[in-house]
Amino acid sequence: MAKDPSGISTTGAVREMYDTTAESYSSMMDTAIDDPMYADILRRLQSRIENIPGMIVDAPCGSGHLLSMYHENYDPERPLLGVDLSPQMVEITQRRLGAAAATAVCDIRQLEMLADRSVAAVISHFGFHHLDLDGVRDACKEWHRVLVYGGQLILGVWEGTGAIDYGEHSDLVAVMHKSGDLQNILADIGFDELMCEIEFDEDMAMDAVYIEASKNP
């Protein structure tokens, strides 16, 4: 398995893994999206951006379930964009949302197609384990650039230190991140934290940290 200098698997290796598992991931999310947590997150998001113009960007979008849920249940008029490294994930997202969303195959740290201060919210659930802290900082800087003032950032990240063990499922190397490190990065860049919660994920047998923040003026 190819690795970058930090020891984490390269973006090429990550793309290949998700291309291979895209359909099974999408099937898993068909059930997982019913977790009340997702409805709570999207309900809070909708209330916070009700009077804020701009699209919602999901980065990485995976199989598009979060964008689809937002479109169907909260705001069918809001423009949506799903971005992901994996062409197969992007294809599934586009198939799921059709004309309701645009999609792009790209790195979540590189959103050159978006103008400064043009986005109402960025959702990023469980992509940071494929980045070291420098990569996390780069992503947050890019999201800060595209968000309008008062725009929202919704994060889900595997909490902790060290590598994630995929067991027999994959030899991919990914890492957890401490919530304190994430909070410091967001504060340094110019985000105001709105909430931070740590919950145990039984399926992955790991803690997950959920952070919601706003781009300060």
LUMKE-260152 format. One record per residue: residue in one letter; x, y, z of N, C-alpha, C, O, CB in turn. Coordinates in steps of 0.2 Angstrom, whole numbers, padded with zeros to 4 digits, always signed. Atoms other than C-alpha are relative to their C-alpha. Glycine has a CB too. Layout:
<recs>
aXYZXYZXYZXYZXYZ
...
</recs>
This chain:
<recs>
m+0004-0006+0000+0000+0000+0000+0004+0006+0000+0009+0007+0004-0005+0000+0006
a-0004-0006+0000+0007+0017-0005-0001+0005+0005-0007+0005+0007-0001+0003-0007
k+0001-0004-0006+0010+0029+0009+0003+0007-0002+0008+0007-0005+0002-0003+0006
d-0003-0007+0001+0014+0048+0009+0005+0000+0006+0005-0004+0010-0005+0006+0001
p-0005+0000-0005+0028+0054+0020-0002+0000+0008+0002-0002+0012+0004+0007+0000
s+0003+0000-0007+0017+0055+0036-0002-0007+0002-0003-0008+0008-0006+0004+0000
g+0002+0007-0001+0014+0036+0034-0007-0001-0001-0009-0007-0001+0001-0001+0008
i+0007+0002+0002-0004+0038+0029-0001-0002-0007+0004+0000-0011-0005+0007+0001
s+0001+0002+0007-0010+0030+0013-0001+0006-0005-0005+0011-0003-0006-0005-0001
t+0001-0005+0004-0009+0041-0002-0007+0001-0003-0011-0003-0002+0005-0001-0006
t+0007-0001+0002-0024+0049-0010-0002-0005-0006-0007-0007-0007+0000+0007-0003
g+0001+0005+0005-0022+0037-0025-0002-0006+0003-0007-0009+0001+0006-0001-0004
a+0002+0006-0003-0023+0022-0013-0007+0001+0003-0011-0004+0003+0005-0002+0005
v+0006-0001-0003-0038+0030-0004-0006+0000-0006-0011-0003-0005+0000+0007+0003
r+0005+0000+0006-0047+0033-0021-0001-0007-0002-0007-0008-0004+0003+0005-0006
e+0001+0007+0002-0044+0015-0026-0005-0004+0004-0009-0007+0002+0007-0003-0001
m+0004+0004-0005-0051+0008-0010-0008+0002+0000-0012-0002+0000+0002+0002+0007
y+0007-0002+0000-0067+0019-0011-0003-0001-0007-0009-0003-0007-0001+0007+0002
d+0003+0003+0006-0070+0015-0029-0002-0007+0000-0007-0009-0003+0006+0001-0006
t+0001+0007-0001-0069-0003-0025-0006-0001+0004-0010-0006+0003+0006-0004+0002
t+0005+0002-0006-0081-0002-0010-0006+0005-0001-0010+0005+0003+0003+0001+0006
a+0006-0005+0001-0093+0012-0017-0007-0003+0001-0011+0000+0005+0001+0004-0006
e+0007+0003+0000-0108+0001-0020-0002-0003+0007-0007-0002+0009+0000-0005-0005
s+0001+0003-0007-0106-0008-0003-0001+0005+0005-0005+0005+0010+0005-0005+0002
y+0001-0006-0005-0104+0008+0006-0007+0003-0001-0010+0005+0004+0006+0005-0001
s+0006-0003+0001-0119+0015-0002-0006-0004+0003-0011-0001+0006-0001+0001-0008
s+0005+0004-0003-0129+0000+0003+0000+0000+0008-0006+0000+0011+0001-0007-0002
m+0000-0001-0007-0123+0002+0021-0003+0006+0002-0007+0006+0007+0007+0000+0002
m+0003-0006-0001-0128+0020+0021-0008+0000+0000-0011+0004+0003+0003+0005-0004
d+0008+0001+0000-0146+0015+0016-0003-0001+0007-0009+0002+0008-0002-0005-0005
t+0002+0002-0007-0148+0009+0034+0002+0005+0005-0001+0008+0009+0001-0007+0002
a-0003-0004-0005-0136+0020+0043-0003+0007+0000-0003+0010+0005+0008+0001-0001
i+0003-0006+0001-0144+0036+0037-0006+0001+0005-0008+0007+0006-0001+0002-0007
d+0006+0000-0004-0159+0032+0048+0002+0002+0007-0002+0003+0012-0004-0006+0000
d-0003-0002-0007-0148+0036+0064-0003+0007+0001-0002+0011-0003+0007+0000+0000
p+0002-0007-0001-0157+0051+0072+0005+0005+0001+0003+0011+0000-0004-0001+0007
m-0005-0005+0000-0141+0059+0074+0001+0004-0006+0001+0011-0006+0007-0003+0001
y+0000-0004+0007-0141+0064+0055-0006+0005+0000-0004+0010-0002+0000-0005-0005
a+0005-0004+0000-0158+0071+0057+0001+0006+0004-0001+0012+0002-0007-0003+0001
d-0001-0006-0005-0153+0082+0072+0005+0004-0003+0004+0011-0003+0003-0003+0006
i-0005-0004+0003-0137+0088+0063-0003+0004-0006-0002+0010-0006+0006-0004-0003
l+0003-0004+0006-0147+0093+0047-0005+0005+0002-0006+0010-0001-0002-0005-0005
r+0005-0005-0003-0161+0101+0057+0003+0006+0003+0001+0012+0001-0004-0004+0005
r-0003-0006-0002-0149+0112+0066+0003+0004-0005+0003+0010-0005+0006-0002+0005
l-0003-0003+0006-0140+0116+0050-0005+0005-0004-0004+0010-0005+0003-0005-0005
q+0005-0003+0004-0156+0121+0041-0002+0006+0004-0003+0012+0001-0006-0004-0001
s+0002-0006-0003-0161+0133+0055+0005+0005+0000+0004+0011+0001-0002-0002+0008
r-0005-0005+0000-0144+0141+0055+0001+0004-0006+0003+0010-0006+0006-0003+0003
i-0001-0003+0006-0143+0145+0037-0006+0002-0004-0006+0003-0010+0004-0005-0005
e+0006-0002+0003-0161+0149+0034+0000+0006-0004-0003+0007-0009-0006+0000+0005
n+0000-0007+0003-0157+0167+0030+0007+0001-0003+0009+0007-0004-0002+0005+0005
i-0006-0001+0003-0140+0164+0023+0000-0003-0007-0001-0009-0008+0006-0004+0004
p+0000+0003+0007-0138+0162+0004+0006-0004-0001+0011-0004+0002+0000+0006-0005
g-0006+0004+0002-0126+0150-0005-0002-0007+0001-0007-0010+0003+0006+0001+0005
m+0001+0008+0000-0125+0131-0008+0003-0003+0006+0006+0000+0011+0004-0002-0006
i-0003+0005-0005-0121+0117+0004+0005-0004-0004+0003-0007-0009-0005-0004+0004
v-0005+0004+0003-0105+0108+0000+0001-0006+0005+0003-0005+0010+0007+0003-0002
d-0002+0006-0004-0102+0090+0006+0006-0003-0003+0007-0005-0008-0006-0006-0001
a-0007+0001+0002-0084+0086+0006+0004-0005+0005+0006-0002+0010+0004+0006-0001
p+0002+0004+0005-0082+0071+0005-0007-0002+0000-0010-0003+0005+0005-0006-0001
c+0007+0001+0000-0099+0067-0001-0002-0008+0001-0008-0009+0002-0003+0003-0006
g+0001+0007+0000-0097+0048-0001-0006-0002-0005-0006+0000-0011-0002-0002+0007
s+0005+0003+0004-0113+0040-0008-0006+0005+0000-0011+0004-0003-0003-0006+0003
g+0005-0006+0000-0123+0057-0006-0006-0001+0004-0011+0003+0003-0003+0000-0007
h+0006+0001-0005-0135+0051+0008-0002+0007+0004-0007+0008+0004+0001-0006+0004
l+0001-0006-0004-0133+0067+0018-0003+0006-0004-0008+0009-0002+0007+0002+0004
l+0003-0005+0004-0136+0079+0004-0007-0002-0002-0011+0002-0003+0004+0001-0007
s+0007+0002+0002-0151+0069-0002-0005+0001+0006-0010+0003+0005+0000-0008-0002
m+0004-0001-0006-0158+0069+0016-0002+0007+0001-0008+0009+0002+0003-0003+0006
y+0001-0008-0001-0156+0088+0017-0005+0002-0005-0009+0006-0004+0007+0004+0000
h+0004-0002+0005-0164+0090+0000-0007-0002+0001-0012+0002+0000+0003-0002-0007
e+0007+0003+0000-0179+0079+0003-0004+0003+0006-0010+0003+0006+0001-0007+0000
n+0003-0001-0006-0182+0084+0021+0000+0007+0003-0004+0009+0007+0002-0005+0005
y-0001-0007-0003-0176+0102+0024-0001+0006-0004-0004+0011-0003+0006+0000+0004
d+0000-0006+0005-0174+0113+0009+0001-0002-0007+0007-0003-0009+0006+0005+0002
p-0001+0002+0006-0177+0107-0008+0002+0005-0005+0004+0003-0011-0007-0003-0003
e-0002-0006+0005-0172+0124-0016+0007+0001+0001+0010+0005-0003-0004+0006+0001
r-0007-0002-0001-0155+0125-0009+0005-0003-0005+0004-0010-0005+0002-0002+0008
p-0005+0003+0005-0141+0122-0022+0005-0004+0004+0007-0002+0010+0004+0005-0004
l-0004+0005-0004-0130+0107-0017+0006-0002-0005+0005-0002-0011-0004-0006+0002
l-0006+0003+0004-0112+0101-0022+0003-0005+0004+0004-0004+0010+0005+0006-0001
g-0003+0006-0003-0105+0084-0018+0007-0001-0003+0007-0001-0009-0004-0006+0000
v-0007+0001+0003-0086+0082-0020+0003-0006+0003+0002-0007+0009+0005+0006+0001
d-0003+0006-0003-0076+0066-0017+0006-0002-0005+0006+0000-0011-0005-0005+0000
l-0006+0002+0004-0059+0059-0023-0002-0006-0004+0001-0007-0010+0005-0003+0005
s+0002+0006+0004-0068+0043-0029-0005+0002-0005-0011+0004-0004-0003-0005+0005
p+0005-0001+0005-0076+0044-0046-0006-0004+0001-0012-0002-0001+0003-0002-0007
q+0005+0005-0001-0087+0029-0041-0005+0003+0005-0011+0003+0004+0002-0007+0002
m+0005-0003-0005-0094+0038-0026-0003+0006-0003-0009+0007-0002+0004+0003+0006
v+0003-0006+0003-0097+0054-0036-0006-0002-0005-0011+0001-0005+0005+0004-0004
e+0005+0002+0005-0106+0044-0049-0007-0002+0004-0012-0001+0002+0002-0006-0004
i+0005+0002-0004-0117+0036-0035-0004+0006+0002-0010+0006+0002+0002-0004+0006
t+0003-0006-0002-0121+0053-0028-0004+0004-0005-0009+0006-0004+0006+0005+0003
q+0004-0003+0006-0126+0060-0045-0006-0003-0002-0011-0001-0003+0005+0001-0006
r+0006+0004+0002-0137+0046-0048-0005+0001+0005-0011+0001+0004+0002-0008+0000
r+0005-0001-0005-0145+0048-0031-0004+0007+0000-0010+0007+0001+0003-0001+0007
l+0003-0007-0001-0148+0067-0032-0002+0003-0007-0006+0007-0007+0005+0004+0003
g+0002-0003+0006-0150+0070-0051+0001+0007-0001+0007+0009+0001-0007-0002-0001
a-0001-0007+0001-0153+0088-0055+0000+0004+0006+0001+0010+0006-0005+0002-0005
a+0000-0003-0006-0154+0092-0037+0007+0002+0003+0007+0006+0007-0004-0004+0005
a-0007-0002-0002-0135+0093-0035+0005+0000-0006+0004-0004-0010+0002-0005+0006
a-0006+0001+0004-0119+0096-0044+0005-0004+0003+0005-0005+0009+0003+0007-0002
t-0006+0004-0003-0104+0085-0041+0006+0001-0004+0007+0004-0009-0002-0008-0001
a-0006-0001+0003-0086+0085-0044+0005-0005+0003+0005-0006+0009+0003+0007+0001
v-0005+0004-0003-0071+0073-0042+0006+0004+0001+0009+0007-0003+0002-0006-0006
c-0006-0004-0001-0058+0082-0033+0002-0001+0008-0002-0004+0011-0002+0008-0001
d-0002+0000-0007-0048+0083-0017-0004+0005+0004-0005+0011+0002+0008+0002+0001
i+0004-0005-0004-0058+0091-0002+0004+0006+0002+0001+0011+0004-0002-0004+0006
r-0005-0006-0002-0043+0103+0001+0000+0005-0006+0003+0010-0006+0006-0002+0002
q-0001-0004+0006-0045+0110-0017-0006+0001-0004-0008-0003-0008+0005-0003-0005
l+0006-0001+0002-0061+0118-0021+0000+0007-0005-0003+0011-0004-0005+0001+0005
e-0001-0006+0004-0055+0130-0035-0006+0002-0004-0006+0008-0006+0006-0001-0004
m+0006-0001+0004-0072+0129-0044-0004+0005+0004-0009+0008+0001-0003-0006-0002
l+0004-0004-0005-0079+0139-0029+0003+0007+0001+0009+0007+0003-0002-0003+0006
a-0002-0007-0002-0078+0158-0027+0001+0001+0007-0002-0002+0011-0004+0005-0003
d+0000-0002-0007-0073+0166-0011-0007+0002+0003-0011+0005-0001+0005+0006+0001
r+0007-0002-0003-0088+0168+0001-0006-0001-0004-0010+0003-0005+0001+0008+0002
s+0006+0002+0004-0100+0159-0010-0004-0006+0003-0009-0008+0000+0002-0002-0007
v+0003+0006-0002-0105+0144+0001-0003+0001+0007+0000+0004+0011+0005-0006+0001
a+0004+0000-0006-0118+0143+0015+0003-0005+0006+0003-0003+0012-0007+0000+0000
a-0002+0005-0004-0111+0127+0023+0004-0005-0003+0003-0007-0009-0007-0003+0003
v-0004+0005+0002-0098+0114+0022-0001-0006+0005-0001-0005+0011+0007+0002-0001
i+0001+0006-0004-0102+0096+0028+0006-0004-0001+0008-0005-0007-0007-0003-0001
s-0006+0004+0001-0087+0085+0031+0000-0006+0005+0002-0005+0011+0007+0003+0000
h+0001+0006-0005-0091+0068+0039+0005-0006-0002+0004-0009-0007-0007-0003+0000
f-0004+0006+0000-0077+0056+0041+0005-0001-0006+0005-0006-0010-0003-0007+0001
g-0005+0000+0005-0064+0061+0028+0007+0002+0003+0012+0000+0000-0002+0005-0005
f-0006-0002-0003-0051+0068+0040+0005-0005+0002+0011-0004+0002-0001+0004+0006
h-0005+0006-0001-0043+0051+0044+0004-0002-0005+0009-0006-0004-0004-0006+0003
h-0004+0001+0006-0036+0051+0027+0005+0006-0001+0009+0006-0006-0004-0001-0006
l-0005-0006+0000-0026+0067+0031+0004+0001+0006+0001-0001+0012-0004+0007-0001
d-0004-0002-0006-0012+0072+0043-0003+0007+0002-0007+0010-0001+0007+0000-0001
l+0003-0007-0003-0015+0088+0054+0002+0006-0005-0002+0010-0006+0003+0001+0006
d-0001-0006+0005-0007+0099+0040-0005-0001-0005-0007+0005-0008+0007-0001-0003
g+0005+0000+0005-0019+0092+0028-0007+0002+0002-0011+0005-0001-0001-0007-0003
v+0006-0002-0003-0033+0095+0040-0001+0008+0000-0006+0011-0002-0001-0003+0007
r+0000-0007+0000-0028+0113+0042-0001+0003-0007-0004+0008-0008+0007+0002+0002
d+0001-0002+0007-0027+0115+0023-0007+0000-0002-0010+0004-0005+0005-0004-0005
a+0007+0001+0002-0044+0108+0021-0005+0006+0003-0009+0009+0000-0003-0007+0002
c+0004-0005-0003-0051+0120+0034+0001+0007-0002-0004+0011-0002+0001+0000+0008
k-0001-0007+0003-0043+0135+0027-0003+0001-0007-0006+0006-0008+0008+0001-0002
e+0003+0000+0006-0050+0131+0010-0008+0001+0001-0011+0005-0002+0001-0006-0004
w+0008-0001-0002-0068+0129+0018-0001+0007+0002-0006+0010+0001-0002-0005+0004
h+0000-0006-0003-0065+0145+0027-0001+0005-0006-0004+0010-0005+0005+0002+0005
r+0000-0005+0005-0061+0154+0011-0007+0000-0004-0010+0005-0006+0005-0002-0005
v+0006+0000+0004-0077+0148+0002-0006+0002+0004-0012+0003+0001-0001-0007-0004
l+0006-0002-0004-0089+0151+0016-0002+0007+0001+0003+0011+0001+0001-0003+0007
v+0002-0007-0001-0099+0167+0018+0001+0001+0008+0002-0004+0011-0007+0001-0002
y+0000-0002-0007-0098+0176+0035-0006-0003+0003-0012-0002+0001+0001+0007+0001
g+0006+0003-0004-0109+0166+0047-0001-0007-0003-0006-0010-0001-0006+0004-0001
g+0000+0006+0002-0107+0151+0036+0001-0006+0005+0005-0005+0009+0004-0001-0007
q+0000+0005-0005-0108+0134+0044+0005-0006-0002+0005-0007-0008-0007-0003+0002
l-0004+0006+0001-0095+0120+0046-0002-0006+0004-0003-0005+0010+0007+0002+0001
i+0002+0005-0004-0101+0103+0051+0005-0006-0001+0006-0008-0007-0007-0003-0003
l-0005+0005+0000-0088+0090+0055-0002-0007+0004-0005-0006+0009+0007+0003+0003
g+0000+0007-0004-0088+0071+0060+0007-0003-0001+0009-0004-0007-0005-0004-0003
v-0007+0003+0000-0070+0064+0064+0001-0005+0005-0002-0005+0010+0005+0006+0001
w-0002+0005-0005-0063+0049+0072+0004+0003+0005+0010+0005+0003+0003-0006-0004
e-0004-0003-0006-0057+0054+0089+0005-0004+0003+0004-0010+0004-0005+0002+0005
g-0005+0004-0004-0041+0049+0097+0007+0001-0003+0008+0006-0007-0001-0008-0001
t-0006-0001+0003-0023+0046+0092+0002-0007-0003+0000-0012-0001+0006+0002+0006
g-0002+0006+0003-0014+0033+0081-0003-0002-0006-0008+0002-0008+0000-0005+0005
a+0002+0002+0007-0018+0023+0066-0007-0004+0002-0008-0007+0007+0004-0005-0003
i+0007+0004-0001-0036+0015+0063+0002-0006-0003+0005-0007-0009-0005+0004-0005
d-0001+0006+0002-0036-0003+0061-0006-0003-0004-0011-0004-0001+0002-0005+0006
y+0005+0002+0005-0046-0009+0046-0001-0008+0001-0005-0011-0003+0001+0002-0007
g+0000+0007-0001-0042-0027+0051+0001-0004-0007+0005-0001-0011-0007-0002+0003
e+0000+0003+0007-0045-0039+0036-0003+0003-0005-0002+0001-0011-0003-0007+0001
h+0003-0003+0005-0055-0027+0027+0004+0004-0005+0002+0005-0011-0006+0004+0003
s-0004-0004+0004-0041-0016+0020+0007+0001+0004+0007+0001+0010-0004+0006-0001
d-0006-0001-0003-0023-0013+0022+0002+0008+0000+0007+0010+0000+0006-0003-0003
l-0001-0007+0000-0026+0006+0021+0002+0003+0006+0000+0000+0012-0007+0003-0002
v-0003-0003-0007-0017+0017+0034-0004+0007+0000-0003+0011-0004+0007+0000+0000
a+0003-0007-0001-0028+0031+0041+0001+0001+0008+0003-0003+0011-0008-0001-0001
v-0001-0002-0007-0027+0040+0058-0006+0004+0003-0010+0007-0001+0006+0005+0000
m+0005-0003-0004-0038+0047+0071+0003+0007+0002+0009+0008+0002-0002-0004+0007
h-0002-0006-0002-0037+0065+0077-0003+0002+0007-0009+0001+0008-0002+0006-0005
k+0003-0002-0006-0039+0073+0094-0004+0006+0000-0003+0011-0004+0006+0001+0005
s+0005-0006+0001-0054+0085+0096+0004+0006+0002+0002+0011-0001-0006-0002+0005
g-0004-0006-0002-0042+0097+0105+0004+0003-0006+0004+0009-0007+0004-0001+0006
d-0004-0002+0005-0031+0098+0090-0005+0003-0006-0003+0009-0008+0004-0006-0003
l+0005-0003+0005-0046+0101+0078-0003+0006+0003-0003+0011-0001-0006-0005-0001
q+0003-0006-0002-0053+0114+0089+0005+0006+0000+0003+0012-0002-0002-0001+0008
n-0005-0006+0000-0037+0124+0090+0001+0002-0008+0002+0008-0009+0007-0003+0002
i-0001-0002+0007-0035+0123+0071-0006+0004-0002-0005+0009-0006+0000-0007-0005
l+0006-0003+0002-0053+0129+0068+0000+0007+0003-0001+0012+0000-0006-0003+0002
a-0001-0007-0003-0050+0144+0081+0005+0004-0004+0004+0010-0005+0001-0001+0007
d-0005-0004+0003-0034+0149+0073-0002+0002-0007+0000+0008-0009+0006-0005-0001
i+0002-0001+0007-0042+0149+0055-0005+0006+0000-0006+0010-0004-0002-0006-0003
g+0006-0005+0000-0057+0160+0061-0007-0003+0000-0011+0000-0002+0001+0004-0006
f+0007+0003-0001-0071+0148+0066-0002+0001+0007+0002+0000+0012+0000-0007-0002
d+0003+0000-0007-0082+0150+0081-0003-0006+0001-0008-0008-0002-0005+0006+0001
e+0003+0006-0001-0086+0134+0089-0007+0001+0003-0008+0005+0007+0004-0004+0005
l+0007+0000-0003-0105+0131+0092-0001-0006+0004-0005-0006+0009-0005+0000-0006
m+0001+0006-0004-0104+0113+0099+0005-0005-0002+0008-0005-0007-0007-0003-0001
c-0004+0006+0001-0093+0098+0101-0002-0005+0005-0002-0005+0011+0008+0003+0002
e+0003+0006-0004-0099+0081+0106+0004-0006-0002+0006-0007-0008-0007-0001-0001
i-0004+0006+0001-0089+0065+0108-0005-0006+0001-0008-0007+0007+0006-0001+0004
e+0004+0005-0001-0099+0049+0105+0003-0007-0002+0007-0007-0007-0007+0000-0004
f-0003+0007+0001-0094+0030+0105-0004-0003-0006-0010-0003-0006+0000-0005+0006
d+0003+0003+0006-0098+0022+0088+0001-0008+0001+0007-0010+0000+0003+0003-0007
e-0001+0007-0001-0102+0004+0091+0002-0004-0006+0006-0009-0005-0007-0003+0002
d-0002+0004+0006-0100-0002+0073+0007+0000-0001+0010-0005-0003-0004+0003-0006
m-0007-0001+0001-0082+0005+0072+0004-0001+0006+0010-0002+0006+0001+0007-0003
a-0004+0000-0006-0078+0003+0090+0005+0005+0002+0010+0004+0004+0003-0007+0001
m-0004-0006-0001-0071+0020+0091-0004+0006+0002-0010+0006+0001+0004+0002-0007
d+0003-0006-0002-0075+0037+0098-0001+0004-0007+0004+0005-0011+0003+0004+0005
a+0001-0005+0005-0082+0050+0085-0001+0007+0003-0005+0007+0008-0005-0002-0005
v+0001-0007-0002-0081+0069+0088-0004+0003-0005-0002+0003-0011+0007+0003+0002
y+0004-0004+0005-0094+0080+0080+0000+0007+0002-0001+0009+0008-0008-0003+0001
i-0001-0007-0001-0090+0098+0079-0004+0004-0005-0005+0003-0011+0007+0002-0001
e+0003-0005+0004-0101+0112+0073+0002+0007+0001+0003+0009+0007-0008+0000+0001
a-0003-0006+0000-0094+0129+0069-0002+0005-0005-0005+0003-0010+0008-0001+0000
s+0002-0006+0005-0097+0146+0061+0006+0004-0002+0010+0005+0002-0006+0004+0003
k-0005-0005+0002-0086+0157+0051-0001+0007+0003-0006+0010+0002+0001+0000-0008
n+0002-0007-0003-0084+0173+0061+0002+0005-0005+0006+0005-0009+0005+0000+0006
p-0001-0006+0005-0084+0190+0053+0007+0002+0000+0008+0007-0003-0005+0006+0002
</recs>
